[in-house]
């Protein structure tokens, strides 16, 4: 009888061990997907490829990048939070999906705080005000004069409604007292290419997209959205110095998982991602591209950071008169 009891207990223990989440054993033991909630070719994809390839090297399993664009990151985010919370589906999140959507969207189908778990901050993203090179504009004051002289004002592009580029345009119009019309695109590449091609006059752009076009003579960079100059383009002054006072709008990207992902998997990914972001070659590449390297806070501190960013960007959305507009 005692032998049968011991055998039954042993079987129960084996079953319990088998039922433990992969975090308690050998994560990752199969391929991991990183969702980029945007069209291919933007910073979501850039960071997904960077983090994914480095994690693959460090952890020894494939990290597959999957683009799921749509509705200001909402399509990609909802697909992640509705999937398994086991550490095998991750996502690149940014200011739009994790902060501005909370104020801008009337019926947001997710809660950035409750439904997502930040893993590691990747980079802060300064942007540059870039105009078509043929536009008769050499300065911010020239842009304001042209906007006032143009019936209906000027149009500007963005990678999508509710993005940092969109809100920066709204902020610029408010600061300069001019009328601007927003033209949303389905991604950064088509938007900046239309500025370079003269189809729209200007837009705010992450530096990696604007810099090669400016070097090719297709764009002119007027000012950066940070309060300080950026090493990649030191000749371009902050907008706060050249006629757009109190203009300091910097977005960010981070690696996230659905809430409920096993804490030790989150800890493993946080440690590995932190090492990747702190690598000297990665930081040098970020500097070259005009991105601002960071030292990531802990996942719990990142949750508090996201909560404060929701308030900060929500205030910008409110001042722009866009609260609940979508």
Secondary structure, 3 states (H helix, E strand, C coil): CHHHHHHHHHHHHHHHHHHCCHHHCCCCCCCEEEEECCCCCCHHHHHHHHHHHHHHHHHCCCEEEEECCCCCCHHHHHHHHCCCCCCCEEEEEEHHHHHHHHHHCCCCCCCHHHHEEEEEEEEEECEEEEEECCCCCCCHHHHHHHHHHCCCCEEEEECCCCCHHHHHHHHHHHHHCCCEEEEECCCHHHHHHHHHCCCCCEEEEEHHHHHHHHHCCCEEEEEECCCCCCHHHCCCCEHHHCCCCCCCCCEEEEEEEECCCCHHHHHHHHHHHHHHHHCHHHHHHHHHHCCEECCCCCHHHHHHHHHHHHHHHHHHHHHCCCCCCC
